[in-house]
Amino acid sequence: MANPTSSIRESERESRVAVQDYVKAIWTAEEAAEGGFAGTGVIAEYLGISSASVSGMVRRLEVDGLVVREPYRGVRLTTSGRALAL
């Protein structure tokens, strides 16, 4: 029987990796836009996933204070998000 505590820790670790992947992709997209906003389509392309998946994670990152969303422009990393990306 699997240890439920270890599976929770593994899930948390996978979640942290996903967050790091996203903020790095957003940072890369911002740099490509020469300091502009990163669009969800561009982020999705970098990560090889759907725009819908990116939108869901962006909402989570915004709640966590890692990004700022600007309607019709995209997202930009906050100071905390940028620190995590680098």
mmCIF file of the C-alpha atoms, coordinates in Angstrom:
data_MODEL
# 
_entry.id   MODEL 
# 
loop_
_atom_site.group_PDB 
_atom_site.id 
_atom_site.type_symbol 
_atom_site.label_atom_id 
_atom_site.label_alt_id 
_atom_site.label_comp_id 
_atom_site.label_asym_id 
_atom_site.label_entity_id 
_atom_site.label_seq_id 
_atom_site.pdbx_PDB_ins_code 
_atom_site.Cartn_x 
_atom_site.Cartn_y 
_atom_site.Cartn_z 
_atom_site.occupancy 
_atom_site.B_iso_or_equiv 
_atom_site.pdbx_formal_charge 
_atom_site.auth_seq_id 
_atom_site.auth_comp_id 
_atom_site.auth_asym_id 
_atom_site.auth_atom_id 
_atom_site.pdbx_PDB_model_num 
ATOM 1  C CA . MET A 1 1  ? 0.000  0.000  0.000   1.00 0.00 ? 1  MET A CA 1 
ATOM 2  C CA . ALA A 1 2  ? 1.336  3.436  -0.954  1.00 0.00 ? 2  ALA A CA 1 
ATOM 3  C CA . ASN A 1 3  ? 2.144  5.919  1.747   1.00 0.00 ? 3  ASN A CA 1 
ATOM 4  C CA . PRO A 1 4  ? -0.339 8.828  1.361   1.00 0.00 ? 4  PRO A CA 1 
ATOM 5  C CA . THR A 1 5  ? 2.130  11.284 2.874   1.00 0.00 ? 5  THR A CA 1 
ATOM 6  C CA . SER A 1 6  ? 4.788  10.500 0.276   1.00 0.00 ? 6  SER A CA 1 
ATOM 7  C CA . SER A 1 7  ? 2.294  10.898 -2.584  1.00 0.00 ? 7  SER A CA 1 
ATOM 8  C CA . ILE A 1 8  ? 1.271  14.306 -1.207  1.00 0.00 ? 8  ILE A CA 1 
ATOM 9  C CA . ARG A 1 9  ? 4.923  15.371 -1.045  1.00 0.00 ? 9  ARG A CA 1 
ATOM 10 C CA . GLU A 1 10 ? 5.469  14.132 -4.592  1.00 0.00 ? 10 GLU A CA 1 
ATOM 11 C CA . SER A 1 11 ? 2.423  16.084 -5.790  1.00 0.00 ? 11 SER A CA 1 
ATOM 12 C CA . GLU A 1 12 ? 3.681  19.248 -4.074  1.00 0.00 ? 12 GLU A CA 1 
ATOM 13 C CA . ARG A 1 13 ? 7.110  18.788 -5.661  1.00 0.00 ? 13 ARG A CA 1 
ATOM 14 C CA . GLU A 1 14 ? 5.545  18.341 -9.119  1.00 0.00 ? 14 GLU A CA 1 
ATOM 15 C CA . SER A 1 15 ? 3.472  21.477 -8.539  1.00 0.00 ? 15 SER A CA 1 
ATOM 16 C CA . ARG A 1 16 ? 6.580  23.514 -7.637  1.00 0.00 ? 16 ARG A CA 1 
ATOM 17 C CA . VAL A 1 17 ? 8.318  22.260 -10.780 1.00 0.00 ? 17 VAL A CA 1 
ATOM 18 C CA . ALA A 1 18 ? 5.292  23.256 -12.868 1.00 0.00 ? 18 ALA A CA 1 
ATOM 19 C CA . VAL A 1 19 ? 5.272  26.745 -11.345 1.00 0.00 ? 19 VAL A CA 1 
ATOM 20 C CA . GLN A 1 20 ? 8.991  27.138 -12.073 1.00 0.00 ? 20 GLN A CA 1 
ATOM 21 C CA . ASP A 1 21 ? 8.470  25.960 -15.660 1.00 0.00 ? 21 ASP A CA 1 
ATOM 22 C CA . TYR A 1 22 ? 5.689  28.504 -16.138 1.00 0.00 ? 22 TYR A CA 1 
ATOM 23 C CA . VAL A 1 23 ? 7.550  31.476 -14.688 1.00 0.00 ? 23 VAL A CA 1 
ATOM 24 C CA . LYS A 1 24 ? 10.617 30.610 -16.776 1.00 0.00 ? 24 LYS A CA 1 
ATOM 25 C CA . ALA A 1 25 ? 8.456  30.406 -19.910 1.00 0.00 ? 25 ALA A CA 1 
ATOM 26 C CA . ILE A 1 26 ? 6.820  33.741 -19.037 1.00 0.00 ? 26 ILE A CA 1 
ATOM 27 C CA . TRP A 1 27 ? 10.234 35.310 -18.470 1.00 0.00 ? 27 TRP A CA 1 
ATOM 28 C CA . THR A 1 28 ? 11.438 33.989 -21.847 1.00 0.00 ? 28 THR A CA 1 
ATOM 29 C CA . ALA A 1 29 ? 8.305  35.313 -23.575 1.00 0.00 ? 29 ALA A CA 1 
ATOM 30 C CA . GLU A 1 30 ? 8.709  38.708 -21.880 1.00 0.00 ? 30 GLU A CA 1 
ATOM 31 C CA . GLU A 1 31 ? 12.305 38.899 -23.064 1.00 0.00 ? 31 GLU A CA 1 
ATOM 32 C CA . ALA A 1 32 ? 11.252 38.004 -26.620 1.00 0.00 ? 32 ALA A CA 1 
ATOM 33 C CA . ALA A 1 33 ? 8.672  40.796 -26.422 1.00 0.00 ? 33 ALA A CA 1 
ATOM 34 C CA . GLU A 1 34 ? 11.504 43.125 -25.315 1.00 0.00 ? 34 GLU A CA 1 
ATOM 35 C CA . GLY A 1 35 ? 10.092 43.687 -21.847 1.00 0.00 ? 35 GLY A CA 1 
ATOM 36 C CA . GLY A 1 36 ? 6.479  43.612 -22.936 1.00 0.00 ? 36 GLY A CA 1 
ATOM 37 C CA . PHE A 1 37 ? 3.685  41.379 -21.822 1.00 0.00 ? 37 PHE A CA 1 
ATOM 38 C CA . ALA A 1 38 ? 3.754  37.638 -22.501 1.00 0.00 ? 38 ALA A CA 1 
ATOM 39 C CA . GLY A 1 39 ? 0.659  36.344 -24.293 1.00 0.00 ? 39 GLY A CA 1 
ATOM 40 C CA . THR A 1 40 ? -0.879 33.040 -23.234 1.00 0.00 ? 40 THR A CA 1 
ATOM 41 C CA . GLY A 1 41 ? -0.514 31.673 -26.764 1.00 0.00 ? 41 GLY A CA 1 
ATOM 42 C CA . VAL A 1 42 ? 3.223  32.328 -26.737 1.00 0.00 ? 42 VAL A CA 1 
ATOM 43 C CA . ILE A 1 43 ? 3.597  30.782 -23.277 1.00 0.00 ? 43 ILE A CA 1 
ATOM 44 C CA . ALA A 1 44 ? 1.612  27.740 -24.436 1.00 0.00 ? 44 ALA A CA 1 
ATOM 45 C CA . GLU A 1 45 ? 3.896  27.390 -27.446 1.00 0.00 ? 45 GLU A CA 1 
ATOM 46 C CA . TYR A 1 46 ? 7.029  27.504 -25.267 1.00 0.00 ? 46 TYR A CA 1 
ATOM 47 C CA . LEU A 1 47 ? 5.610  24.814 -22.970 1.00 0.00 ? 47 LEU A CA 1 
ATOM 48 C CA . GLY A 1 48 ? 3.976  22.704 -25.691 1.00 0.00 ? 48 GLY A CA 1 
ATOM 49 C CA . ILE A 1 49 ? 0.548  22.806 -24.022 1.00 0.00 ? 49 ILE A CA 1 
ATOM 50 C CA . SER A 1 50 ? -2.862 24.365 -24.673 1.00 0.00 ? 50 SER A CA 1 
ATOM 51 C CA . SER A 1 51 ? -3.673 28.028 -24.100 1.00 0.00 ? 51 SER A CA 1 
ATOM 52 C CA . ALA A 1 52 ? -6.508 26.921 -21.801 1.00 0.00 ? 52 ALA A CA 1 
ATOM 53 C CA . SER A 1 53 ? -4.007 25.155 -19.533 1.00 0.00 ? 53 SER A CA 1 
ATOM 54 C CA . VAL A 1 54 ? -1.856 28.270 -19.464 1.00 0.00 ? 54 VAL A CA 1 
ATOM 55 C CA . SER A 1 55 ? -4.856 30.456 -18.579 1.00 0.00 ? 55 SER A CA 1 
ATOM 56 C CA . GLY A 1 56 ? -5.658 28.256 -15.598 1.00 0.00 ? 56 GLY A CA 1 
ATOM 57 C CA . MET A 1 57 ? -2.115 28.355 -14.280 1.00 0.00 ? 57 MET A CA 1 
ATOM 58 C CA . VAL A 1 58 ? -1.832 32.105 -14.878 1.00 0.00 ? 58 VAL A CA 1 
ATOM 59 C CA . ARG A 1 59 ? -4.844 32.630 -12.602 1.00 0.00 ? 59 ARG A CA 1 
ATOM 60 C CA . ARG A 1 60 ? -3.088 30.584 -9.920  1.00 0.00 ? 60 ARG A CA 1 
ATOM 61 C CA . LEU A 1 61 ? 0.183  32.472 -10.396 1.00 0.00 ? 61 LEU A CA 1 
ATOM 62 C CA . GLU A 1 62 ? -1.696 35.761 -10.076 1.00 0.00 ? 62 GLU A CA 1 
ATOM 63 C CA . VAL A 1 63 ? -3.279 34.647 -6.793  1.00 0.00 ? 63 VAL A CA 1 
ATOM 64 C CA . ASP A 1 64 ? 0.202  33.639 -5.590  1.00 0.00 ? 64 ASP A CA 1 
ATOM 65 C CA . GLY A 1 65 ? 1.524  37.112 -6.469  1.00 0.00 ? 65 GLY A CA 1 
ATOM 66 C CA . LEU A 1 66 ? 3.915  35.883 -9.158  1.00 0.00 ? 66 LEU A CA 1 
ATOM 67 C CA . VAL A 1 67 ? 2.312  37.559 -12.193 1.00 0.00 ? 67 VAL A CA 1 
ATOM 68 C CA . VAL A 1 68 ? 0.133  40.519 -13.078 1.00 0.00 ? 68 VAL A CA 1 
ATOM 69 C CA . ARG A 1 69 ? -2.494 40.021 -15.782 1.00 0.00 ? 69 ARG A CA 1 
ATOM 70 C CA . GLU A 1 70 ? -3.409 42.813 -18.167 1.00 0.00 ? 70 GLU A CA 1 
ATOM 71 C CA . PRO A 1 71 ? -6.559 42.082 -20.209 1.00 0.00 ? 71 PRO A CA 1 
ATOM 72 C CA . TYR A 1 72 ? -5.877 41.832 -23.956 1.00 0.00 ? 72 TYR A CA 1 
ATOM 73 C CA . ARG A 1 73 ? -2.130 42.275 -23.401 1.00 0.00 ? 73 ARG A CA 1 
ATOM 74 C CA . GLY A 1 74 ? -0.982 39.219 -21.459 1.00 0.00 ? 74 GLY A CA 1 
ATOM 75 C CA . VAL A 1 75 ? 0.953  38.695 -18.266 1.00 0.00 ? 75 VAL A CA 1 
ATOM 76 C CA . ARG A 1 76 ? 4.072  40.094 -16.712 1.00 0.00 ? 76 ARG A CA 1 
ATOM 77 C CA . LEU A 1 77 ? 6.124  38.666 -13.865 1.00 0.00 ? 77 LEU A CA 1 
ATOM 78 C CA . THR A 1 78 ? 6.141  40.487 -10.552 1.00 0.00 ? 78 THR A CA 1 
ATOM 79 C CA . THR A 1 79 ? 9.395  40.980 -8.676  1.00 0.00 ? 79 THR A CA 1 
ATOM 80 C CA . SER A 1 80 ? 8.709  37.710 -6.823  1.00 0.00 ? 80 SER A CA 1 
ATOM 81 C CA . GLY A 1 81 ? 7.936  35.903 -10.061 1.00 0.00 ? 81 GLY A CA 1 
ATOM 82 C CA . ARG A 1 82 ? 11.085 37.206 -11.704 1.00 0.00 ? 82 ARG A CA 1 
ATOM 83 C CA . ALA A 1 83 ? 13.182 36.066 -8.725  1.00 0.00 ? 83 ALA A CA 1 
ATOM 84 C CA . LEU A 1 84 ? 11.715 32.571 -9.035  1.00 0.00 ? 84 LEU A CA 1 
ATOM 85 C CA . ALA A 1 85 ? 12.361 32.491 -12.796 1.00 0.00 ? 85 ALA A CA 1 
ATOM 86 C CA . LEU A 1 86 ? 16.017 33.409 -12.492 1.00 0.00 ? 86 LEU A CA 1 
# 
